[in-house]
Amino acid sequence: MKLGRRGIAAGITAALLGATAAVLGAVRALSGDLEISLHGYLAMAAAVIGTALLAGGLMWLAFYSARAGWDDVDREV
């Protein structure tokens, strides 16, 4: 079965959302008596998703730079 780029992107997105939910669930289970408001959970989710997006964007830039030839030694600027 051939997934294609969109299928792979959807799978990665689903995995990231699942990982975010798992981390939030672990934080909630480990917090014990500590109460975290809804805003705290939303802030943690935003931080995890933002970090993942930043990492993905930087990896995309690295691959784009390599494919476009910006990393070639003999390239004149």
N, C-alpha and C positions, 0 to 999 in steps of 0.2 A: 504494500500500500504506500503510495507516494503522498507525503504530507504537503510539501511545498513550503514556501516562506511564510505564508500566513498561518498555516497550521502549526509550524514550529514556533512562531511568535505567540500564537494563542496558547500553546502548551507551556511556554516559558512564563507567560503572564499568569496563567493559572497556578503554576508552581510557585511563583513569587507571592501571589495572594495567599496560597495555602501556607507557605512558610511564615508570612506575616501573621496569619491567624494562629499558627502554632506558637510563635514567639509571644504573642499577646496572651494566649492561654497559659503558657508557662509562667509568664510574669504574674498573671493573676493568681495562679496556684501557689507560687513561691512567695507572694506578698504577705500571706498569713493574715494578721490583724490589721495590716496597713491598708487603709482605704485609698483607692485611687479613683478620682472622679472620671466621668465620661470624657471630659476634656483632656485628662491625662492620657487615657487610652488613645484618643484621637491624635494627640501630639506624638505618642510613640509610633503609631501607625504611619503618620506623615513622615516621621524621621526615617523609618525603615524603608518606606517606598521612595522617599527622596534620595536616600543613599543608594538604593538599587538603581534608580534612574540616572543618577550622577555617574555611577560606575559603568553602566551600560553606555552612556553617552561618551565617556572618555575612551572606552574600548572601541566604539564606533569611530571616533576620531583617529585613534591609532591605526585601525585597519584602513580607513580612508586615506590617511597620510601615506601609508606604505604602498597602497595600490596606485595612488596618483603620482608617485615618484618624488614626493617631498623629502623622503629620507635618503635619496640617492646622494652619494658622495660627490659625484662630478656635476651635480646640478648647480647652475649659476642662478643667483637670486636677483 
